């Protein structure tokens, strides 16, 4: 299966990431600028390294430049897109079927929100894309991916937030707080879906139109 791992900048729990990668295989690994330091800590050799390289140390970057099997895509710091966007675009060029992103969220709230919004790019193509760390697993639903089945996991809570003005036909089954064909809008119910829990497997989340942010989380 053609799956892609993107290692972006941001907060990455290396122990969690290494444990997550056990028994998982990715066809492509893309390191994004400062995420290259995390890749080194995880002993991963990416096939692609992208970015303007304004946050990764020169020593780390140079150590990877000696590998002829790594493709570098370097951009000017003054550009109209982020390094993470360029990595997602590259993954889509590689015709990946799923994208897993380490990093991307952290102390910079502007970067975190932008990277969550960037998940709309693969969503438009029907590609499963997720940002994951030790406390959160984040994906979008809508457009070409309108339904997902979920099982209980290490993440206790499931939160659903509208990402479009109106979400129609929102149905939650197997949840502590179920919904049936509900219309969620930004003005009246933006926080209605916060902190739900899975009580039966498989739990199902589906919608008819609009977009939602689906966040599995734990404290």
C-alpha atoms as one frame of an Amber mdcrd trajectory, in Angstrom:
protein
   0.000   0.000   0.000   1.381   3.385  -1.032   1.538   5.266   2.277   3.553
   8.374   3.112   5.022   9.548   6.398   5.729  13.270   6.754   7.966  14.403
   9.604   7.294  18.097  10.076   8.493  20.669  12.551   6.605  21.117  15.787
   6.349  19.022  18.931   7.259  15.347  18.425   7.473  12.847  21.277  10.277
  10.662  19.918   9.450   7.676  22.150   5.799   7.786  21.049   6.769   8.166
  17.394   9.179   5.228  17.495   6.602   3.034  19.181   3.960   4.057  16.636
   6.253   3.130  13.758   6.766  -0.422  14.998   5.256  -2.882  12.507   4.287
  -0.044  10.165   5.790   0.391   6.732   5.747   3.561   4.643   6.515   3.632
   0.954   7.705   7.230   1.201   9.206   9.270   4.044   9.371  13.051   3.690
  11.252  15.198   6.216  10.305  18.859   6.431  13.008  21.363   7.425  13.270
  21.257  11.246  11.549  17.872  11.249  14.819  16.468   9.937  16.240  16.650
  13.467  13.418  14.417  14.691  14.004  12.036  11.778  17.629  11.720  12.874
  16.597  10.959  16.465  14.302   8.219  15.138  17.082   6.820  12.935  14.961
   7.357   9.845  16.428   8.058   6.427  13.880  10.009   4.383  13.576   9.617
   0.667  12.767  13.312   0.338  13.784  16.410   2.293  11.869  19.630   1.609
  11.860  23.165   2.938  13.666  26.469   2.959  15.960  25.029   5.658  15.786
  28.065   7.918  15.217  26.028  11.105  17.279  22.846  10.682  20.951  23.021
  11.677  23.540  23.070   8.894  25.367  20.098  10.398  22.280  17.885  10.329
  21.377  19.012   6.821  24.892  18.398   5.514  24.975  14.914   7.028  21.985
  13.949   4.861  23.281  15.679   1.726  25.978  13.013   1.452  23.297  10.391
   0.741  22.761  10.208  -3.052  19.421   8.422  -2.607  17.737  11.401  -0.956
  15.899  13.916  -3.139  16.137  17.519  -1.909  13.578  20.191  -2.709  14.768
  23.544  -1.421  12.634  26.677  -1.545  13.303  30.345  -0.987  12.287  31.478
   2.530  10.047  34.176   1.054   7.339  32.095  -0.597   3.558  31.845  -0.735
   3.276  28.399   0.869   4.598  26.668   3.959   7.161  23.880   4.000   4.520
  21.453   5.263   2.256  22.370   2.356   5.073  21.553  -0.055   5.488  18.149
   1.637   1.769  17.363   1.349   1.827  18.423  -2.284   4.805  16.132  -2.893
   3.014  13.203  -1.229   0.074  13.761  -3.547   2.414  13.870  -6.549   3.666
  10.459  -5.446   0.063   9.228  -5.705  -0.012   8.177  -2.081  -3.144   6.599
  -0.654  -2.632   7.877   2.891  -0.562  10.501   4.684   0.569  10.376   8.320
   2.100  13.554   9.735   4.313  13.696  12.817   4.751  17.230  14.130   2.840
  20.046  12.517   1.244  21.090  15.805   2.984  22.552  18.821   3.639  25.881
  20.498   3.070  27.966  17.348  -0.718  28.158  17.157  -0.609  29.825  13.727
   1.371  26.893  12.338  -0.875  24.385  14.096  -4.096  25.839  12.692  -2.609
  26.220   9.224  -1.437  22.604   9.173  -4.859  21.327  10.223  -6.379  23.365
   7.408  -3.818  21.914   4.987  -5.464  18.526   5.467  -8.113  19.848   3.082
  -5.684  19.274   0.206  -5.622  15.469   0.442  -9.275  15.444   1.546 -10.242
  16.964  -1.809  -8.608  13.962  -3.512 -10.111  11.377  -1.175  -6.736  10.677
   0.467  -6.755   9.723   4.135  -4.525  12.168   6.018  -3.886  12.415   9.732
  -1.771  14.509  12.098  -0.784  12.409  15.086   1.083  12.811  18.351   0.957
  11.353  21.836  -2.109  13.424  22.761  -4.022  13.921  19.508  -5.015  12.255
  16.269  -6.520  14.780  13.871  -8.211  14.281  10.502 -10.867  15.950   8.365
 -14.063  14.492   6.947 -16.160  15.754   4.063 -15.934  16.092   0.274 -14.743
  12.627  -0.860 -14.361  11.118   2.633 -17.699  11.399   4.401 -17.661   8.395
   6.722 -15.252   6.684   9.099 -15.456   3.712  11.440 -13.590   3.972  14.728
 -12.600   1.635  17.541 -11.654   2.377  21.122  -8.004   3.316  21.317  -5.478
   4.962  23.592  -7.289   8.239  22.875 -10.214   8.651  25.288 -12.104  11.518
  23.708 -13.538  12.140  20.269 -14.360  15.725  19.334 -16.060  16.971  16.187
 -15.847  20.607  15.140 -17.442  22.170  12.059 -14.990  23.440   9.480 -17.592
  24.834   7.123 -20.465  27.212   7.825 -22.937  24.348   7.853 -22.544  20.575
   8.192 -25.611  18.536   7.244 -26.572  14.955   7.923 -24.088  14.529  10.772
 -24.688  11.119  12.312 -22.779   9.579  15.218 -23.387   5.992  16.305 -21.598
   3.971  18.972 -20.900   7.198  20.851 -21.816   8.271  24.377 -23.613  11.246
  22.843 -25.100  10.066  19.530 -26.487  12.271  16.779 -28.873  11.448  13.965
 -28.929  13.441  10.734 -27.941  16.580  12.664 -27.249  19.986  11.151 -24.234
  21.629  12.785 -23.407  25.235  12.051 -20.697  27.631  13.084 -23.036  30.079
  14.805 -25.049  27.813  17.093 -23.263  24.494  17.647 -19.550  25.017  17.209
 -18.688  23.314  20.529 -21.514  20.769  20.660 -19.252  17.937  19.498 -16.451
  18.440  22.029 -15.395  15.543  24.306 -17.563  12.669  23.111 -16.523   9.048
  23.786 -16.761   5.707  21.996 -18.988   3.224  23.851 -19.668   0.610  21.133
 -17.502  -0.717  18.312 -17.359   0.161  15.599 -18.397   3.738  16.232 -19.355
   5.517  13.016 -19.099   9.172  12.083 -20.669  10.285   8.813 -22.052  13.400
   7.200 -23.831  14.417   4.015 -22.267  17.797   3.267 -19.777  20.251   4.711
 -16.484  19.554   6.471 -15.592  18.634  10.030 -12.423  18.344  12.078 -12.336
  14.982  13.851  -9.988  14.938  16.852  -9.243  11.931  19.029  -7.473  13.134
  22.158  -6.310  12.344  25.657  -5.000  14.464  28.524
